[in-house]
């Protein structure tokens, strides 16, 4: 909690046919990465959608929104929910979801959500931040230029990775500061999510 503009990283398990009833949010970017199962979203704007494992949804709470998240499946849903403080308060709330096939990020980092105009294929967020994902086979390495004045936070959804010489196991969090380049090598077959925030 509170690493730069990264406010919260929740690691949630939602039992079948349960969830979070309608509740409000404001002035927060909420990115949900579904690890297993699926989550169904409903909000006060009339948006409704189902996001499956490996896919991502983004809610920009803006000036205020009420939403509910339910697991309507017959199996537990496991997800990471990441809260990032926006670059400015207010604005119209918004929601979006899209698939990110795991095959497309095999052996490479893919930007899932971003506040940078150059990241055309990512879900938009209202923060100078990125949420990235990768799937790595044993021995595969990816690098990410983080740089000074930025905060990285990385969590393997499963597997184990070496991050700049430190072993990080499944669902452990690695806080990364003052590193020009983040070098990630898979110790086991791994799926990981990383944020880059100011």
C-alpha positions in Angstrom: 0.0 0.0 0.0 1.3 3.4 -0.9 4.3 2.8 -3.2 4.3 5.9 -5.3 0.8 6.2 -6.9 0.2 2.5 -6.4 -2.4 2.6 -3.6 -3.5 -1.1 -3.2 -2.7 -4.5 -4.6 -5.4 -6.9 -3.5 -5.1 -10.7 -3.9 -8.7 -11.9 -3.8 -10.5 -15.2 -3.9 -14.2 -15.1 -4.5 -16.3 -18.2 -3.7 -18.8 -19.4 -6.3 -22.1 -17.3 -6.4 -20.8 -14.7 -4.1 -19.1 -11.3 -4.5 -19.1 -7.6 -3.6 -22.5 -5.9 -3.6 -22.9 -2.4 -5.0 -20.5 0.1 -3.4 -19.0 3.5 -4.3 -15.6 4.6 -5.5 -14.2 8.0 -6.6 -10.9 9.3 -7.9 -9.2 5.9 -8.3 -8.1 3.8 -11.3 -9.0 0.1 -10.5 -7.4 -2.5 -12.7 -8.6 -6.1 -12.2 -6.5 -9.0 -13.5 -8.4 -12.3 -13.4 -6.0 -15.3 -12.6 -8.6 -18.1 -12.4 -12.3 -18.2 -13.1 -14.2 -15.1 -14.1 -15.7 -12.0 -12.6 -19.0 -10.3 -13.6 -19.1 -6.5 -13.3 -22.2 -4.2 -13.1 -22.2 -0.5 -12.4 -24.3 2.6 -12.1 -23.5 3.7 -15.7 -25.3 0.6 -17.0 -22.1 -1.2 -17.9 -22.1 -5.0 -17.5 -19.4 -7.5 -18.5 -17.7 -10.8 -17.7 -13.9 -10.9 -17.5 -12.2 -14.3 -17.7 -8.9 -15.7 -16.5 -6.0 -13.9 -18.1 -8.1 -10.9 -19.2 -8.3 -7.4 -17.7 -10.9 -4.9 -16.8 -10.4 -1.2 -15.9 -12.7 1.1 -14.0 -11.9 4.8 -13.8 -14.0 5.9 -10.9 -13.6 9.6 -11.7 -16.1 11.8 -9.9 -18.0 8.8 -8.6 -19.4 5.4 -9.6 -21.2 2.5 -7.8 -20.3 -1.0 -8.9 -20.7 -4.7 -8.0 -18.4 -7.6 -8.7 -19.7 -11.2 -8.5 -18.4 -14.6 -9.2 -21.3 -16.3 -11.0 -19.2 -19.3 -11.9 -19.2 -22.8 -10.4 -15.6 -22.5 -9.2 -13.6 -20.0 -7.2 -12.4 -16.8 -8.9 -9.0 -15.6 -8.1 -7.8 -12.2 -9.1 -5.4 -9.3 -8.5 -7.1 -5.9 -8.1 -4.7 -3.0 -8.4 -5.6 0.5 -7.3 -3.6 3.5 -8.8 -4.2 7.1 -7.8 -5.1 9.1 -11.0 -3.1 12.1 -12.1 -6.1 14.4 -11.4 -9.4 14.1 -9.6 -12.8 14.2 -11.1 -13.9 13.5 -14.6 -16.6 11.2 -16.0 -16.4 7.6 -14.7 -15.7 4.8 -17.2 -15.3 1.0 -17.4 -13.7 -1.3 -20.0 -12.6 -4.9 -20.4 -10.7 -6.8 -23.0 -9.0 -10.2 -23.6 -5.2 -10.5 -23.5 -4.5 -14.1 -24.8 -1.7 -15.6 -22.8 -0.1 -16.9 -26.1 0.3 -13.2 -27.2 2.5 -12.5 -24.1 4.6 -15.7 -24.1 8.2 -14.7 -23.6 7.5 -11.0 -23.5 6.0 -8.2 -21.5 2.7 -6.8 -22.8 1.2 -3.6 -21.6 -2.3 -4.4 -20.3 -3.4 -0.9 -19.1 -1.7 2.4 -19.6 -1.9 6.1 -19.2 0.6 6.7 -22.1 -0.8 7.6 -25.5 1.9 5.4 -27.2 0.4 2.2 -25.7 -2.3 1.9 -28.3 -3.4 -1.7 -27.6 -3.7 -1.3 -23.8 -6.8 -0.4 -21.8 -6.6 3.3 -20.9 -6.1 4.6 -17.4 -5.9 8.1 -16.1 -2.5 7.8 -14.5 1.1 8.1 -15.8 1.4 4.4 -15.2 1.5 1.0 -16.8 0.2 -2.5 -15.9 2.1 -5.2 -17.7 1.8 -9.0 -18.0 4.0 -11.8 -19.2 4.1 -15.6 -19.4 7.6 -17.1 -19.2 8.9 -20.6 -19.7 11.8 -21.8 -17.5 14.9 -19.9 -18.4 13.2 -17.2 -20.4 14.2 -13.6 -19.6 12.5 -10.3 -20.2 13.7 -6.8 -19.4 11.9 -3.6 -18.6 13.4 -0.1 -18.5 12.1 1.4 -15.3 14.5 4.2 -14.5 14.9 6.6 -11.6 11.9 8.4 -10.0 9.6 5.4 -10.9 8.3 2.6 -8.7 7.9 -0.9 -9.9 5.9 -3.7 -8.2 5.8 -7.2 -9.5 3.8 -10.3 -8.4 3.9 -13.8 -10.1 0.4 -15.1 -10.5 2.1 -18.5 -10.5 5.6 -19.9 -10.8 8.8 -18.3 -9.6 11.0 -15.7 -11.1 14.4 -14.1 -10.5 14.1 -10.3 -10.4 17.5 -8.6 -10.6 19.1 -11.5 -8.5 16.2 -12.0 -6.0 13.9 -15.0 -6.1 10.2 -14.1 -6.1 7.7 -16.9 -5.6 4.0 -17.1 -6.6 1.9 -14.3 -5.1 4.9 -12.7 -3.4 5.3 -9.0 -4.1 8.6 -7.4 -5.2 8.9 -3.7 -4.7 11.5 -2.2 -7.1 13.0 1.3 -6.8 16.0 3.1 -8.3 16.7 0.5 -10.9 17.4 1.4 -14.5 16.4 -2.0 -15.9 14.3 -4.7 -14.3 15.6 -8.1 -15.5 13.1 -11.0 -14.9 14.1 -14.6 -15.5 11.7 -17.6 -15.0 12.9 -20.1 -12.5 9.7 -22.1 -13.1 7.0 -21.7 -15.8 5.5 -18.4 -14.6 2.8 -15.8 -15.2 3.5 -12.4 -13.8 1.9 -8.9 -13.5 4.0 -5.8 -12.9 3.1 -2.1 -12.4 5.3 0.9 -13.3 4.0 4.0 -11.4 5.4 7.5 -10.6 
